[in-house]
């Protein structure tokens, strides 16, 4: 089950991606979290196995390795392999969290005038295609803010897109743009998730703006999440936020016809 979480900047997509990752891990499932946002904040929202250890080195820091895989040289900067061999990169360059689950931070980030992300997106596309299903039952991708990965078809072939939005017309329009691009990529499931809601009136206004596109989940503003972010700790997934999150996660599993072939019994969890 591969899920991309996206939305305009500041709507809480990283928080949601991390919360879903933690929830599926709590069910005893193997989870691969992919931080594809140049901002690279997903690590701060997950329980790293070595939180006090070295900083997580993003895959982008392996410049010479990536250039070699892409077939780039000083003589052919404009041409690169579209299907590079990336089968070993997840194991070699990911950190672990939640008792051995994997976090891969891409770290694509360029300054002004440094060109497009064509080569980097080729790596990401191949990584998503090469993920061994027996090792990672659930793959969650924290996409960059905006529409880059969708407009370039980087996340083509995934099972679902979660379009995170906040109360506001611009956020609603962004969600519609995400839906349109996801449909063009033939992604079968696109879920609008309203985050940071304060009251029922805001929910009704967003619902009116979405028309016949029904909200898949409504996540209330939660002071414990805001405080945890300020303190650099992990928020408890409790209260209405936790309940609504778990309900949405269950819907994802059902809609994607996701039946794990094996469940970890370490936490005493069974289907």
Secondary structure as UniProt FT lines:
FT   STRAND          2..6
FT   TURN            9..10
FT   HELIX           13..26
FT   TURN            27..28
FT   STRAND          31..35
FT   TURN            38..39
FT   HELIX           42..45
FT   TURN            49..52
FT   HELIX           59..61
FT   HELIX           63..70
FT   TURN            74..75
FT   TURN            77..78
FT   TURN            87..88
FT   HELIX           89..93
FT   STRAND          95..97
FT   TURN            98..100
FT   STRAND          101..105
FT   TURN            112..113
FT   HELIX           118..130
FT   TURN            133..135
FT   STRAND          138..142
FT   HELIX           148..151
FT   TURN            152..157
FT   STRAND          160..165
FT   HELIX           169..184
FT   TURN            185..186
FT   STRAND          190..197
FT   HELIX           200..210
FT   TURN            211..212
FT   STRAND          217..220
FT   HELIX           223..231
FT   HELIX           239..255
FT   TURN            256..257
FT   TURN            265..268
//
